[in-house]
């Protein structure tokens, strides 16, 4: 599931950064796509924060 999200994010990101391709996309669809990319980016940021917090916790316990 995580891999699917990551690949989807990469595809969306490539689509967003590809200038010539953007010209063919209608504004409405582009807005939708951008919204989804933002949501995916937010979800990934939350997951990364969780992972960092978990790692810090493990380190703290290791020091004791």
N, C-alpha and C positions, 0 to 999 in steps of 0.2 A: 504493500500500500504506500509506504513511504517513498519507495523508488518511483512509483507511478506519479506521485505528487511532484517529486523533484524533476522528472522528465517533462511533465506538463509545464512546470514553472520555466524550465529551460526553453521549451518551445515558445511559450508565451513571451518570454523575455526577448528571444531572438526576433520574434515577430514585431515586438515593440521597437527594437533598436534598428530593424531593417527599414531604412527610409523609403526606398523605391516600392517596397511591398505595401507600405502604409498608404501610398497614393491610391491604391486600388480598393482599399477598405472604406466602406461608408462610415461617416462620423458616428452614427448610432452604434453600429457593431463595434467600432473601435472603442467607444466609451465603455461598452459592456465588457470588452476584452480587457481593457485597462483596469476596470473595477475588479475583475476576477484575478488579474495579476497582482493587484494591490492586496486582495484578500489572501492570496497564496503567500505573498511576501510576508504579510503580517503573521500568518500561521507559522511560517518557517522561523521568523524572529522569536516568536513565543517558544517554539520547540528548542531553539538554540539557547535561550535564556534558561529554560528548565534544565537543559543538559549542563550548562555552566554551573548553575546552582548546585546540582547533584555532585559535580566534580569537586567543587569547593568544600562541600559537606564531607565528602570522602577524605579529602586531604586533611581537614580539621581533625577528623576521628583518627586518622593515621598518625598525627602528631602526638596525640595522647598516648 
